[in-house]
Amino acid sequence: MKRNIIFTLSFFLMVFLINGFTACVSDDDFSIPDLIIEEPEVDINFTIANVLELITETPIKIESEVPLYLEGYVVSSDEEGNFHKNLVIQNVPLNPSAGITISTHATNMYTFFEPGRKVYVRVDGLYVGSFRGLPSLGENGNEVERMSVGEFEKRVVRSNIKEDIMPTVISVNQLTDIHLNTLVQFNNVEFLSNYEGLSYANPNDNLGVDRTLKDCYNNSVIVRNSGYANFKDELLPTGNGSLIAVAGVFNGTYQLVIRDTEDIDFEGERCPENARTEGLMPFEESFSTHPTGAESYLDLPGWTNININGGENRYEVREYNGNKYTQISAFQSNEDPFEAWLVTPGVRLDKPNPILMFDSKDGYFNGDALSLYVSIDFEGDLNTATWLDITDQANISTGHASWQNEFTNSGTIDLSDYAGQKVYIAFRYLGGDFDVTTTYQLDNIEIKSVE
């Protein structure tokens, strides 16, 4: 195999050219000049997909008797600081089927590996695995660790080829693992209305911040903003429009990372409020974007969370070991009876074989207090809607004097009788401070199609 490029030499040549160039122009006229070198001759004998197939629970070394090279196209940029020591590449410029994060201690990579730049990567001898769920290449460790600058310079080779990367346009509820480490675009989306006046991240510290992005059907996903981003103190846009980002995941929760604020175009009008009451399949809520704290009552667009006796206590959002869930109990409520309802947004069962699933835990059990209902005519008033009790179709956690380690899955609850209709699912808690006070936790509420 022949390579007609030495990366380190080319990199310092580029730096020399840039420094010389900036001495001759004003800041307003500055741009990075194209660096034309001979195209490297690399034997491409591996793919990003091949790398992904090797991933196991722990990082694994890629072994080969011959050098293994793959090719990809850069979709990330660390110019504005929202990407830090990561280079993200996808396999093709249009309609990609695979992407990977290259974890490195290198910085200012945008000067040489800008979005759209084709690169060749030697992967034999590297480790592949998941960093909190994100497919990554790097060095060995409990998770994939960053490779040194020197190792990065030897392994990642710049091509002269640069392509326009066309983001894959999907809806929020279509985001899946196949989109990880690729460039995606969402249309007709907006940040939560209660973010008005807030910035992308916290201006006074360097902590990363999650901002929730929603569509007009109550589907949501996190936009992750670094505390080191140059735009962290800019105010979030309040309109509706399109967002381009690199898709990622962190501990099972999908998240998006923008390269700069030019990836967001929110000049349109926000979703009508009445449009938030209906969504399409699949529907999923894990409460991961909801704030927690004292009396963090569940408050999500389209959801109904009500104490029908007029009391303050109702479903709250709690967090334990990094996992968020909603919790309800009559204990110390000073109410008898204590009755609270949690109702999902309406979900149009527009796909075949619709089912409902959720996870539950019970603790300090002294009687069953949770039941499950479905309605097709709920319009905001519990009393005027028709509710069908489907509790006997669900496996609900019960009988635990203390908390079990794992949630209990409900099993599949058949909703095919309502195919094509809009359904509302209600979790009714009925107990009392001087009667049944069992505590329940709910998580991962899903309405989806089953094969």
Summary of the structure (lengths in Angstrom):
residues: 451
radius of gyration: 25.6
end to end distance: 47.4
largest distance: 81.6
contacts: 1415
relative contact order: 0.10
helix: 13%
strand: 37%
